[in-house]
């Protein structure tokens, strides 16, 4: 639900200001939007200072991050709620992405780098699912035909 909200917030931001930023800045904006969605969706949240300490410390100071969060909410006119239809659509697309990619196993974590590498290799060589993450069929490569 948090990522569904953040994806809507990001689309609004990117349409308004995305072309003005470098790729690494866009990643930090996305992280900030996930923080905003986290605060909106969750009953109990982690304070911005913890997000800053673990994710944004090298990017900016806490005061700047706080100002950026306020500016991002201002761009949305402080409206964080998504319509039921928009939320349902976004959740469906995210769930489709998970089905397409496959379930992440517990061994797929930074706690066990060797297991992660082998899982990454497994994922990299796995044949593509016929449906793309957006829910539409993947296009067939040129020259490939479907058997009758």
ABEGO torsion letter per residue (X at the ends): XAAAAAAAAAAAAAAAAAAABBAAAAAAAAAAAAAAAAAAABABBBBAAAAAAAAAAAABBAAAAAAAAAAAAAAAGGBABBBAAAAAAAAAAAAAAAAAAEBBBAABBAABAAAAAAAAAAAAABBBBABBAAGBBBBBBBGBBBBX
